Amino acid sequence: MHRSGTSLLSGLLGHIGFEHSDRLMPANFANPAGFWEPAEVVNLNNRLLVHKQRYWADPKPPSFDTTPSVSEELMAQEATQLIGNEIERKQSLVLKDPRLSRLLPFWRPVLKQLELNTAAMISCRSPMETVASLQARDGLEVDHALALWVGHMIEAERGSRGMQRVLVTYGDLLDDPVRTLTQAADAARLTPKIEPTAAAAQLSSFADQGARHHRASASDIPRETFFGGLAAQMFELLNRDRGLDDWASFDDLANKWSTHWAKTSPGNGPSELAQGQAAWHHQRAAVLRQNPATIHQAFSAAEEATRRSPLVNQHHVLFAQIALAVGAPKIAIDAAQTALDLGADTFAAHATLSHAAARLGENHRALEAARECLRLSPEAAGMKQLLGDLLRRIEEADPLRVKRTIGKES
């Protein structure tokens, strides 16, 4: 589940010799220590969710037919190649993405075809701590965030049956990473290259970076709501059955879950709960922008995300990038500037502003934004080239000003 300690767990596994992909999602403000997610796997999972008319924050379960569609078969081939290529370079691969909790019916046949020895580590955090983290990062309402927690835990438990698996709690990882990883590896029948006791200092140092910003207990869950009641029951069951052996009790909760969606949101389409969220439109935009044929649909979706959550800077950054891609640099400038005003001191925001301003001939504004990019990423070759181009443009218009500017910088 998102915001439940999956990044902490994945990073700690790296310190005891398990290997990550060479192409990971970059760290950002939401996870400064890194996500530890293979970028290509995340991209594939997002496309699969959109194909299923879902996105990461739609709690409604995706439907998996007995016979996969042609698109799913092509994605399965892509997944097989992705993991096959990784395994050629790695002896023990950590495959981490919270979306996997919901997509195991797709991934397990892929892993089986590759004849890999696999184990599942399911990260669990107190529901209301997860809710608080999702509220801070994504602005989700309590009931929506609780529904996501319930759905991920139900689908992770059911989807991992028959695998070597272990439940790992966020609190245990923070309190005693050495003992927790030792027990988790034993339960999953995995052999670390480095014994956790031998890496105790590194594990403790890394765990300290995941210090709790939110604290909550089972008593804080609003049991009077449907999703709150299910979350309380699931959390109690997980604490009671750390071995995930009481399938009958888990099935009872899963049946309540599926019955709810069959009544409130029949069919395979997205839930109304999801469609009302800016994050739904953001995710659609992020996927649609990858295809030139759907870039204008991506523009509309990104614009809708900014309309629904105007104070979330991520939405404005994406809208700015897509606006620039469709040839609307003025809109891109306005969106990028809004994102910066909202605190998005990111390479993407400054780069989009720089390119859009340069396209409109606002060279000095573009220059300042390019400098901000190089402050954040000094080795960005593309921005170095743009910076040089902008200086040449400005010099042609005002040679003395450029000389004064360069003199100050030197």
Salt bridges, closest charged atoms under 4 A:
GLU19 OE1 - LYS193 NZ 3.54
ASP22 OD2 - ARG89 NE 3.60
ASP22 OD1 - LYS90 NZ 2.73
GLU37 OE2 - LYS96 NZ 2.70
GLU40 OE1 - ARG23 NE 3.02
GLU72 OE2 - HIS51 NE2 3.61
GLU72 OE2 - LYS52 NZ 3.02
GLU78 OE2 - ARG47 NH2 2.56
GLU86 OE2 - ARG23 NH2 3.82
GLU86 OE1 - ARG89 NH2 3.43
ASP97 OD1 - ARG99 NH1 2.59
GLU129 OE1 - ARG125 NE 3.15
GLU129 OE1 - ARG212 NE 3.36
ASP138 OD2 - ARG137 NE 2.71
GLU155 OE2 - ARG102 NH2 3.22
GLU157 OE2 - ARG161 NE 2.92
GLU157 OE2 - ARG165 NH2 3.14
ASP172 OD2 - ARG242 NH1 3.37
ASP176 OD2 - ARG179 NE 3.35
GLU236 OE2 - ARG223 NH2 2.65
ASP246 OD2 - ARG240 NH2 3.95
ASP251 OD1 - ARG158 NH2 2.77
ASP251 OD1 - ARG161 NH2 2.79
ASP252 OD2 - LYS256 NZ 3.71
GLU304 OE2 - ARG307 NH2 2.53
GLU304 OE2 - ARG308 NE 2.77
ASP334 OD2 - LYS330 NZ 3.01
ASP345 OD1 - HIS350 NE2 2.84
ASP345 OD1 - ARG375 NH2 2.74
GLU362 OE1 - ARG365 NH1 3.59
GLU368 OE2 - ARG371 NH1 2.86
GLU372 OE1 - ARG375 NH2 2.73
GLU379 OE1 - LYS384 NZ 3.54
ASP389 OD1 - ARG392 NH2 2.25
GLU409 OE2 - ARG371 NH2 2.63
